[in-house]
Amino acid sequence: MRKRGSLVVFFCGVLLGITSTANAQNKSTIAIEHVTVIDGTGRPAIPDATVIIEGDRITRVSRTEIPIPAGAQRIDGRGKYLMPGMMDVHIHLHGGFTKPPDERAGIRALQSYLYCGVTTVLDVGNNPDFIFGLRDKERNGEIVSTRLLAAGGIVTYPGSHGSDPNMSTNVDSWPQAVPALDKALAYHPDFLKLTYEEEGWGTRPLIPLLPVPLMQHIIEYYNDHGVRSTVHVSNEIRAREAIFVGVDTLAHPDIQAPISDRFVKLMAARQTPFASTLTIGEGYSRLADHPEFLDQPLYQAVLEPEEIQRLKTTEHDKQVRNRWAKWMAIMTPVAQENIHKIDTAGGIVALGTDQSIGPAVHRELELLVGGGISPMDAIRIATLNSARFLGKDRDMGSVEEGKIADLVLLSADPLADINNTKKIGSVFKAGQLIDRSKLDLPVNRKAAAHDVAPMLMYPIENALE
């Protein structure tokens, strides 16, 4: 009982103590001096720069020495690299798929992102009461968390992809769909998530498909309410159709086949952002073939030892036998090449993982670079491009004057090796220096297995994505 009580005290400290400290720093001034700035725009790095943060905004980025405001907290950036906080624009947060929902599992997953330098995430399909409850707590400063945006339940056609009635709004005609959409809009979602996928590829059978005219009505209705849209697609034909009925973003790249030159030109011309989501498919074969990746420091930091052991044994054995894992091992290089072509042509690739754990973002960066994208462009994808996906690039996504101070200070150069994004010294969210040592993660505490809700990398059979 004493150990359990200690855990409760610790957890309350995580939720309340750090929040109070963060709120106290809300109007503080921070000066990061003599740092190399990688600003997220793709422009060359700025050596020996000074960055001033006042409140939640960046107020100066200077190549020359400038007066430091009186009372500022000064951080010596010599030998360090400052980049924007990373983003994941496609997650499904843990905790919302259990009965009852597990709020602590969700908070720990959100804190795993913050620990890994990810300052904004977009959940694109979850239990609405669960995800919007956590979103409101994050915005009210009741929990320490990465910035959380959410779509809530998926909107789709009955029997189509992700049409579980417990997690989605199923509509089949217009305007009969309006009352159901109004009920979903009452949560004030940040995004609309649609699915436009008949499957019938890989190891999946055919399923019903959302009619195009109905999709257009839904997108227009949400846009009229000020809500951006994203759509689950997996091939260029469905992506093209969704783009021409007005969808704002695509939730995935084409993973079914190599894309055509016409589609590359379309994506460059239309500037429709899409999420990369390489990690979700590659993750199955990676666990089957290379479970030792779980020994990396970031995974060790955020996953319980018992969960790591389960993944290396039970889940590893399952994926060795999984035909889907074998299919995705073949198709991931195809998706990498498709993404590389669109990025090279000037299309907007954003970083998404389709997972629910901070280290997955770093794996996504590795896969982007492994597919031929430069580290500089991969950082742009994880920052400014992702802000464009969210429709928030005026305020977020780069180290520029006037923008929200979501920043990561690294101890090694990520342009020399993208894996150096893992060498995190400090994380700032909205100008607040996060105390990573107080997050509710295994790296910061020890607890008995029965006291700890597991954070699963593969939480659900037949997940939404």
C-alpha positions in Angstrom: 0.0 0.0 0.0 2.8 2.4 0.7 4.3 1.9 -2.8 0.9 2.5 -4.4 0.4 5.6 -2.3 3.8 6.9 -3.3 2.8 6.4 -6.9 -0.3 8.4 -6.4 1.7 11.2 -4.9 4.2 11.1 -7.8 1.5 11.1 -10.4 -0.4 14.0 -8.8 3.0 15.9 -8.8 3.3 15.2 -12.5 -0.2 16.6 -13.2 -0.2 19.5 -10.8 3.3 20.4 -9.7 4.8 20.7 -13.2 1.8 22.6 -14.4 2.1 25.1 -11.7 5.7 25.6 -12.5 5.0 26.0 -16.2 2.2 28.5 -15.5 4.6 30.5 -13.3 7.1 30.7 -16.2 4.3 31.8 -18.6 5.6 35.4 -18.8 9.3 34.7 -18.5 12.0 35.7 -20.9 14.6 33.2 -22.1 17.7 33.9 -24.2 19.4 31.0 -26.0 22.9 32.3 -27.0 25.6 31.1 -29.4 23.4 28.3 -30.8 23.1 26.9 -34.3 19.5 27.4 -35.5 17.9 25.0 -37.9 14.7 27.0 -38.4 12.5 24.4 -40.1 12.0 26.3 -43.4 14.7 24.4 -45.3 17.0 27.5 -45.3 20.6 27.0 -44.3 21.4 26.7 -40.6 22.3 29.9 -38.7 25.5 29.5 -36.7 26.2 31.4 -33.5 22.7 32.8 -33.3 20.8 34.3 -30.4 17.1 33.4 -29.9 14.9 35.4 -27.5 11.7 34.0 -26.1 9.3 36.3 -24.3 6.2 34.6 -22.9 5.0 32.0 -25.4 6.6 33.7 -28.5 9.9 34.0 -30.3 10.7 37.7 -30.4 14.2 37.8 -31.9 16.3 35.5 -34.0 19.6 37.2 -34.6 22.9 36.3 -36.4 24.7 39.0 -34.4 25.1 39.7 -30.7 22.2 41.6 -29.3 21.3 43.1 -25.9 19.8 40.4 -23.6 16.6 41.6 -21.8 17.2 42.2 -18.1 16.2 39.3 -15.9 16.2 36.8 -18.8 17.1 33.2 -18.2 20.3 32.7 -20.3 21.0 29.4 -21.9 24.5 28.7 -23.4 23.9 27.2 -26.8 27.5 26.6 -27.8 27.9 23.3 -29.5 24.1 22.9 -29.6 21.4 22.9 -32.3 18.0 24.6 -31.9 15.1 23.4 -34.1 11.3 23.7 -34.0 9.4 21.2 -31.9 8.4 18.2 -34.0 4.8 17.3 -34.9 2.9 14.1 -35.5 -0.2 14.8 -37.6 -1.6 11.2 -37.5 -1.9 9.4 -34.2 -4.5 7.3 -32.4 -3.9 7.9 -28.7 -3.7 5.0 -26.3 -6.3 4.7 -23.6 -9.4 5.6 -25.7 -10.0 2.1 -27.1 -10.3 0.2 -23.7 -13.5 -0.2 -21.7 -13.5 1.9 -19.6 -11.1 4.3 -21.2 -7.7 4.7 -19.5 -6.9 8.3 -19.0 -3.6 7.7 -17.4 -2.4 5.6 -20.4 -3.4 8.5 -22.6 -1.5 11.1 -20.5 1.6 8.9 -20.4 1.5 8.5 -24.2 1.1 12.3 -24.6 4.1 12.8 -22.3 6.1 10.3 -24.3 5.8 12.7 -27.2 6.9 15.6 -25.2 9.9 13.7 -23.8 10.9 12.9 -27.4 10.8 16.5 -28.6 7.3 16.3 -30.2 5.3 19.4 -29.2 2.1 18.9 -31.2 0.1 15.9 -32.2 -3.2 15.4 -34.1 -5.4 12.5 -33.1 -7.4 11.4 -36.2 -9.7 8.8 -34.8 -10.6 8.0 -31.2 -13.3 7.8 -28.5 -14.7 11.4 -28.6 -15.4 11.7 -24.9 -11.9 10.4 -24.0 -9.9 12.4 -26.6 -11.7 15.7 -26.2 -11.6 15.4 -22.4 -7.8 15.1 -22.6 -7.6 17.9 -25.2 -9.5 20.3 -22.8 -7.3 19.3 -19.9 -4.2 20.0 -21.9 -5.5 23.4 -23.1 -6.6 24.4 -19.6 -3.1 23.5 -18.2 -4.5 20.7 -16.0 -2.0 18.2 -17.4 1.5 18.3 -18.7 1.2 17.2 -22.3 2.3 17.8 -25.9 -0.2 20.1 -27.7 -3.2 17.9 -28.6 -5.5 18.5 -31.5 -8.2 15.9 -32.3 -10.8 14.9 -34.8 -12.8 12.7 -32.5 -14.8 9.9 -34.2 -14.2 9.1 -37.9 -17.0 10.0 -40.3 -17.6 7.3 -42.9 -20.1 5.1 -44.7 -21.7 2.1 -43.0 -19.4 -1.0 -43.3 -16.5 1.1 -44.7 -13.0 1.5 -43.3 -13.1 2.5 -39.6 -16.9 2.3 -39.4 -17.1 0.9 -35.8 -20.2 2.6 -34.4 -18.5 3.1 -31.1 -15.7 5.2 -32.7 -17.3 6.7 -35.8 -20.2 8.6 -37.2 -21.8 6.5 -40.0 -23.8 8.3 -42.6 -25.3 7.1 -45.9 -27.2 10.0 -47.5 -27.6 13.8 -47.7 -29.1 15.8 -46.1 -30.1 13.1 -43.7 -26.5 13.0 -42.4 -26.8 16.6 -41.0 -28.1 15.7 -37.5 -25.4 13.1 -36.9 -22.7 15.5 -38.1 -24.1 18.3 -35.9 -23.8 15.9 -32.9 -20.1 15.3 -33.8 -19.5 19.0 -34.4 -20.8 19.7 -30.9 -17.4 18.5 -29.6 -15.7 21.4 -31.5 -13.3 19.1 -33.3 -10.0 20.5 -34.7 -10.3 18.2 -37.8 -12.7 16.1 -39.8 -11.4 12.6 -40.5 -13.1 10.7 -43.4 -12.3 7.2 -44.8 -12.4 6.7 -48.5 -11.1 3.1 -48.8 -12.7 0.0 -50.2 -9.6 -2.1 -49.2 -9.3 -5.3 -51.4 -5.5 -5.0 -51.4 -2.8 -6.7 -49.4 -4.5 -9.3 -47.3 -7.8 -7.3 -46.9 -11.2 -8.2 -48.5 -13.3 -5.6 -50.3 -15.7 -3.5 -48.2 -18.2 -0.7 -49.0 -16.9 2.7 -50.2 -18.1 6.2 -49.2 -19.9 7.7 -52.2 -18.1 10.7 -53.7 -21.1 13.1 -53.7 -21.7 12.3 -50.0 -18.0 12.9 -49.2 -18.2 16.3 -50.9 -21.2 17.3 -48.9 -19.5 16.3 -45.6 -16.3 18.2 -46.4 -18.2 21.3 -47.4 -20.4 21.1 -44.2 -17.3 20.9 -41.9 -15.4 23.6 -43.8 -18.5 25.8 -43.4 -18.1 25.3 -39.7 -14.4 26.2 -39.9 -13.0 22.7 -39.6 -10.3 21.3 -41.9 -10.5 17.8 -43.3 -8.3 14.8 -43.9 -9.2 11.5 -45.6 -7.9 8.0 -45.3 -6.8 6.8 -48.8 -4.2 4.3 -49.9 -4.0 4.7 -53.7 -3.7 7.6 -56.2 -7.2 7.1 -57.8 -9.0 7.6 -54.5 -6.6 10.4 -53.5 -7.2 12.2 -56.7 -11.0 11.9 -56.3 -10.9 13.2 -52.7 -8.7 16.1 -53.7 -11.1 17.2 -56.5 -14.1 17.2 -54.2 -12.2 19.5 -51.8 -10.5 17.6 -49.1 -7.9 19.7 -47.3 -5.3 16.9 -46.6 -4.6 13.2 -47.1 -4.0 11.0 -44.1 -1.6 8.7 -45.9 0.6 8.4 -48.9 -0.1 6.0 -51.8 1.1 2.6 -50.6 -0.6 0.3 -53.0 1.6 0.9 -56.1 4.1 3.3 -57.6 2.5 6.6 -58.3 2.2 8.1 -61.8 4.0 11.2 -63.0 0.6 12.9 -63.4 -0.1 12.4 -59.7 3.2 13.8 -58.7 2.4 16.9 -60.7 -1.0 17.1 -59.2 0.3 17.0 -55.7 2.8 19.8 -56.5 0.2 21.9 -58.2 -2.6 21.5 -55.7 -0.2 21.8 -52.6 -2.4 19.3 -50.7 -0.5 18.2 -47.6 -0.4 14.5 -46.8 0.9 12.5 -43.8 3.8 10.2 -44.4 2.8 7.3 -42.1 5.6 4.9 -43.0 6.1 3.7 -39.5 2.8 2.0 -39.0 3.3 -0.5 -41.9 7.0 -0.9 -41.4 6.6 -1.4 -37.7 5.1 -4.9 -38.1 8.0 -6.3 -40.1 10.5 -4.4 -38.0 9.2 -6.1 -34.9 9.3 -9.5 -36.7 12.8 -9.0 -38.1 14.6 -6.6 -35.7 13.0 -6.6 -32.3 16.3 -5.3 -30.9 15.2 -1.8 -31.9 13.4 -1.8 -28.6 16.8 -1.6 -26.8 17.2 2.0 -28.1 17.2 4.6 -25.3 14.0 6.4 -26.2 12.0 3.2 -26.3 13.6 2.1 -23.0 12.7 5.6 -21.6 8.9 5.5 -22.4 8.0 1.8 -22.4 7.6 -0.3 -19.3 10.1 -3.3 -19.1 7.1 -5.7 -19.1 5.8 -4.1 -22.3 9.2 -4.3 -24.0 9.4 -8.0 -23.0 5.9 -8.6 -24.4 6.7 -7.0 -27.7 10.0 -9.0 -28.0 8.2 -12.3 -27.4 4.4 -12.6 -27.8 4.0 -9.7 -30.3 7.3 -10.6 -32.2 6.1 -14.2 -32.7 2.7 -12.9 -33.9 4.3 -10.6 -36.5 6.6 -13.4 -37.8 3.4 -15.3 -38.8 1.5 -12.2 -39.9 1.0 -12.1 -43.7 0.2 -8.4 -43.4 3.7 -7.8 -42.0 5.2 -9.5 -45.0 3.1 -7.4 -47.4 4.1 -4.2 -45.7 7.8 -5.1 -45.8 7.5 -5.3 -49.6 5.3 -2.1 -50.0 7.1 0.3 -47.6 10.0 1.0 -50.0 7.3 1.7 -52.7 5.7 4.3 -50.3 9.1 5.7 -49.5 9.8 6.3 -53.2 6.3 7.8 -53.7 6.9 10.3 -50.9 10.4 11.2 -52.2 9.0 11.9 -55.7 6.3 14.3 -54.3 8.7 16.0 -52.0 11.2 16.5 -54.8 8.5 18.0 -57.0 7.5 20.5 -54.3 4.5 18.8 -52.8 3.8 19.0 -49.1 4.8 16.0 -47.1 3.9 16.2 -43.3 5.1 13.8 -40.6 2.6 11.3 -39.4 3.2 7.9 -37.8 -0.3 6.3 -37.3 1.0 5.3 -33.8 0.8 6.5 -30.3 4.3 6.8 -28.9 7.0 9.5 -29.1 9.9 7.4 -30.5 7.8 6.5 -33.6 8.4 10.1 -34.8 12.1 9.5 -34.8 11.6 6.3 -36.7 9.5 8.2 -39.3 12.4 10.6 -39.8 14.8 7.7 -40.3 12.4 6.2 -42.9 12.0 9.5 -44.7 15.8 9.9 -44.9 16.2 6.2 -45.8 13.9 6.9 -48.8 16.2 9.6 -50.2 15.0 12.7 -48.5 17.8 14.9 -47.0 17.9 15.5 -43.2 17.2 19.2 -43.8 14.0 18.4 -45.7 13.0 15.7 -43.2 13.2 18.3 -40.4 11.0 20.6 -42.6 8.5 17.8 -43.0 8.4 17.2 -39.3 7.9 20.9 -38.5 6.8 23.6 -40.9 5.2 21.2 -43.4 3.3 19.6 -40.5 2.1 23.0 -39.4 0.8 23.6 -43.0 -1.1 20.3 -42.8 -2.7 21.6 -39.6 -3.4 25.0 -41.1 -1.3 26.6 -38.4 1.9 27.5 -40.2 1.4 31.3 -39.6 1.9 30.6 -35.9 3.9 27.4 -35.6 6.5 25.1 -37.2 9.6 27.2 -37.5 12.1 29.2 -35.5 11.0 32.6 -36.7 10.1 35.9 -35.0 6.5 36.1 -33.9 5.9 32.3 -33.8 5.0 30.2 -30.9 8.1 29.0 -29.1 7.9 25.3 -29.5 11.6 24.3 -29.6 14.0 21.4 -29.2 17.6 22.0 -28.2 19.9 19.2 -29.4 23.4 18.2 -28.3 24.4 17.0 -31.8 23.8 18.1 -35.4 20.7 16.5 -37.0 21.9 17.7 -40.5 24.9 15.4 -40.2 22.8 12.4 -39.0 19.0 12.5 -38.6 19.4 10.2 -35.6 20.8 13.2 -33.7 17.2 14.4 -33.3 17.2 11.9 -30.5 19.9 13.7 -28.6 17.6 16.0 -26.8 18.9 18.4 -24.2 15.8 20.6 -23.7 12.2 20.9 -24.9 10.2 24.1 -24.9 6.4 24.2 -25.4 4.9 27.7 -25.9 8.0 29.2 -24.3 8.0 27.0 -21.2 11.0 24.8 -20.5 9.7 21.3 -19.8 11.2 19.4 -16.9 11.5 16.0 -18.7 12.7 14.4 -15.5 9.2 14.8 -13.9 7.1 13.2 -16.7 5.2 10.1 -15.8 7.5 7.7 -17.7 9.6 4.7 -16.8 12.8 6.6 -17.2 11.8 8.7 -14.3 10.4 6.2 -11.9 10.1 2.6 -10.9 6.7 1.0 -10.2 5.3 -2.5 -9.7 3.7 -3.9 -12.8 0.3 -4.0 -11.2 0.5 -0.3 -10.5 1.2 0.7 -14.1 -1.1 0.8 -17.1 0.8 -0.5 -20.1 1.6 1.8 -23.0 1.2 -0.5 -26.0 2.7 0.0 -29.4 0.2 -2.4 -31.0 -2.9 -1.9 -28.8 -5.8 -3.2 -30.7 -6.6 -6.0 -33.2 -8.2 -4.5 -36.3 -7.3 -0.9 -35.3 -8.8 2.0 -37.1 -5.7 2.3 -39.3 
